[in-house]
Amino acid sequence: MKRIHKGDEVIVVAGKDKGRRGTVLNVIDDDGRVLVEGINVVKKHTKANPNAGVQGGIVDQERPIHVSNVMLYNPVADKGDRIGIKTLEDGRKVRYFKSDNEVVDV
């Protein structure tokens, strides 16, 4: 079970966007990266293509960030928190915050 899922609210702990929060848009399993809304925004220069109807210019684009540079946001503690995985009595695996043993998945 992965520690970060699509739709989770995360906080960046390293890099140029350190301290900012955002929602995970996509998890890229191949290289352990996540695409976070509003984080790691870069400027991409695009060339115009009249045949495809693409206008040229400079476009802001979100790029993936490594999963080790984000932590799941704990709203109770109001900070990023470490995640553990445990099995409940009914056999389901759930994620929980290590600081207060609060279950993330309901």
C-alpha positions as CSV (number, residue, x, y, z in Angstrom):
1,M,0.0,0.0,0.0
2,K,1.3,3.4,-1.0
3,R,1.7,6.1,1.6
4,I,0.5,9.0,-0.7
5,H,-2.6,8.6,-2.7
6,K,-4.4,10.8,-5.3
7,G,-6.6,13.4,-3.6
8,D,-4.4,13.6,-0.4
9,E,-3.5,17.0,0.9
10,V,0.3,17.1,1.3
11,I,2.8,19.7,2.6
12,V,6.2,20.1,0.9
13,V,9.2,19.6,3.3
14,A,12.1,20.2,0.9
15,G,12.8,22.3,-2.2
16,K,11.9,25.7,-3.5
17,D,8.2,25.3,-2.4
18,K,9.0,24.2,1.2
19,G,6.1,24.8,3.6
20,R,3.4,25.1,0.9
21,R,0.4,22.8,0.8
22,G,-1.5,21.3,-2.2
23,T,-3.6,18.4,-3.3
24,V,-2.1,15.4,-5.1
25,L,-3.4,15.3,-8.7
26,N,-1.5,12.2,-9.8
27,V,0.9,9.5,-8.5
28,I,3.5,8.3,-10.9
29,D,4.5,4.8,-9.8
30,D,7.4,4.4,-12.2
31,D,9.8,6.8,-10.5
32,G,8.1,7.6,-7.2
33,R,6.9,11.1,-8.0
34,V,3.7,12.9,-7.3
35,L,2.0,15.8,-9.2
36,V,0.8,18.4,-6.7
37,E,-1.6,21.2,-7.5
38,G,0.2,24.6,-7.5
39,I,3.6,23.1,-6.5
40,N,6.8,23.0,-8.6
41,V,5.4,25.3,-11.3
42,V,7.8,26.0,-14.1
43,K,7.7,28.1,-17.2
44,K,7.6,26.2,-20.5
45,H,8.3,27.9,-23.8
46,T,6.0,26.5,-26.5
47,K,6.4,27.0,-30.2
48,A,3.4,28.0,-32.2
49,N,1.8,25.4,-34.5
50,P,-0.9,26.9,-36.8
51,N,-1.9,23.5,-38.2
52,A,-2.8,22.2,-34.8
53,G,-4.2,25.5,-33.6
54,V,-1.5,25.9,-30.8
55,Q,-0.5,29.4,-30.0
56,G,3.1,29.9,-29.0
57,G,4.4,31.6,-25.8
58,I,5.4,31.0,-22.3
59,V,3.1,28.6,-20.3
60,D,3.1,27.9,-16.6
61,Q,3.2,24.1,-16.0
62,E,3.2,21.9,-12.9
63,R,5.9,19.3,-12.8
64,P,6.1,16.2,-10.6
65,I,8.0,16.3,-7.3
66,H,9.6,13.3,-5.6
67,V,7.5,11.6,-3.0
68,S,10.3,11.9,-0.4
69,N,9.9,15.7,-0.5
70,V,6.2,15.7,0.6
71,M,4.4,14.6,3.8
72,L,0.7,14.0,4.3
73,Y,-0.9,16.9,6.0
74,N,-2.4,16.3,9.4
75,P,-5.3,18.8,10.1
76,V,-5.4,18.0,13.8
77,A,-1.7,18.8,14.4
78,D,-1.7,21.4,11.6
79,K,1.6,20.1,10.2
80,G,3.0,17.3,8.0
81,D,3.0,13.9,9.6
82,R,4.6,10.5,9.1
83,I,2.4,7.7,7.9
84,G,2.2,4.1,9.1
85,I,0.1,1.2,7.8
86,K,-1.8,-1.2,10.0
87,T,-4.3,-3.9,9.6
88,L,-7.7,-3.6,11.4
89,E,-9.6,-6.4,13.0
90,D,-11.8,-6.9,9.9
91,G,-8.6,-7.4,7.7
92,R,-8.5,-4.0,6.0
93,K,-5.2,-2.2,5.7
94,V,-5.4,1.5,6.6
95,R,-3.0,4.4,6.8
96,Y,-2.6,6.2,10.1
97,F,-0.7,9.2,11.4
98,K,2.2,8.1,13.6
99,S,1.9,11.1,16.0
100,D,-1.6,10.5,17.3
101,N,-2.5,7.1,15.8
102,E,-5.5,8.7,14.0
103,V,-6.7,6.7,11.0
104,V,-6.4,8.5,7.6
105,D,-8.6,6.1,5.5
106,V,-12.2,5.7,6.7
